[in-house]
C-alpha cells in the first residue's frame, strides 16, 4: 500500500501495518481488531496473537474491510524501528484519518532486504518514482532561484 501511495501502479491485496509495541498500544490494537471482526489466518485466538505481538511477532488478519498484516518489528537490518520509520514517514489523510506511510527510501531498502521475488519485481518502478521526484524537486529549486 505504501508503494501505491507513493505512485506505484502495482496494487496489493493487503496492508502491512507496523505498530508501536507496549501494553497500552497493543490493547488499543486489540480493540480495533475486535471492531473489524479480525480473524487470524493461522486461526489463533486473539489473546495468543496479542501475546505474540507483545514479544515482537507478527500476525496476518482477514477483516470485514480486507486483509492486513501487523508487525511490531521490521525484519530487516538497518534503522527500521517504529520511532525511526515514523520520523521519516510521509503523512497522508485517508477517509479523514491521518496516517503515516513509510518513506520511499525506507520502502525501497526494506524491499531490497526482503529478497522476495514480488518485492524485487517492484524495485525498478519504485526507484524510477524516486528519480522522478528528485528531478521535480531540482526543477522547483531552480525555478525558485530564477524568480
Secondary structure, DSSP 8 states (H G I E B T S, - for coil): -HHHHTT-S---SEEEEE---SHHHHHHHHHHHHHTT-EETT---HHHHHHHHHTT-EEEEEETTEEEEEESS--SSSS--HHHHHHH-EEEEETTEEEEE--HHHHHHHHHHH--HHHHHHHHHHHHHHHHHHHHHHHHHHHHHH-
